[in-house]
Amino acid sequence: MEQVQRESIPKQMQERIAACENEFALKSLTHDDTDGDVWVAALENSEGKARIITCAVKKNGGGVLRVQF
C-alpha cells in the first residue's frame, strides 16, 4: 500500500472522512491497486480512539462494478 493525497480518493470516501473530522483527525491514507482499488483511511481522536474507513472499488474492464465501504 502506498500513501496517497486526499484529492486522489473517491468522492464518496472523501465525504465519509469529512463527516468524522469534527471528532477524529486523519492520520493516514493509503491505496492498493493489486486486485481492484482499495483505500484505507486511519483516523484518531484526542483520546486515542481510532476509526478506520475502507473503500473498495471492483472494476470490470473500463467500468466500475461496485463501490463498497
C-alpha positions in Angstrom: 0.0 0.0 0.0 1.2 3.5 -0.8 0.4 6.8 0.9 -1.9 9.0 -1.2 -3.3 12.5 -1.2 -6.9 13.1 -0.2 -7.7 14.5 -3.7 -7.0 11.1 -5.3 -9.6 9.1 -3.4 -13.2 8.6 -4.5 -15.6 11.4 -3.7 -17.8 9.2 -1.5 -14.8 8.3 0.7 -13.8 12.0 0.9 -17.3 12.7 2.2 -17.2 9.9 4.8 -13.8 11.2 6.1 -15.2 14.7 6.3 -18.2 13.5 8.3 -15.8 12.2 11.0 -13.4 15.1 11.1 -15.3 17.0 13.8 -14.2 14.3 16.3 -11.3 12.5 14.5 -8.2 13.7 12.7 -6.9 11.9 9.6 -3.6 10.2 10.4 -3.0 8.0 7.3 -4.5 7.5 3.9 -3.3 4.6 1.7 -4.1 2.9 -1.6 -3.5 -0.5 -3.1 -4.4 -1.5 -6.7 -3.3 -5.1 -6.7 -6.8 -6.6 -7.2 -9.1 -3.6 -7.9 -8.7 -0.4 -5.9 -8.7 -0.3 -2.1 -8.3 2.8 0.0 -7.8 2.8 3.8 -8.1 5.9 6.0 -7.0 5.8 9.6 -8.4 8.5 11.9 -7.7 9.1 15.6 -9.2 11.5 18.2 -7.6 13.3 21.1 -8.4 10.4 23.5 -6.5 7.9 21.3 -9.7 6.2 19.9 -9.3 5.1 16.3 -11.6 4.9 13.3 -10.8 3.0 10.1 -12.6 3.7 6.9 -12.1 1.4 3.9 -13.4 1.7 0.3 -13.0 -1.0 -2.3 -13.8 -0.4 -6.0 -14.1 -3.5 -8.2 -13.6 -2.8 -11.9 -14.7 -4.8 -14.9 -12.7 -3.6 -17.9 -13.3 0.1 -18.2 -16.3 0.3 -15.9 -16.8 0.3 -12.2 -18.7 -2.7 -10.9 -19.1 -1.9 -7.3 -18.1 0.6 -4.6 -18.1 -0.9 -1.1 -17.5 0.7 2.3 
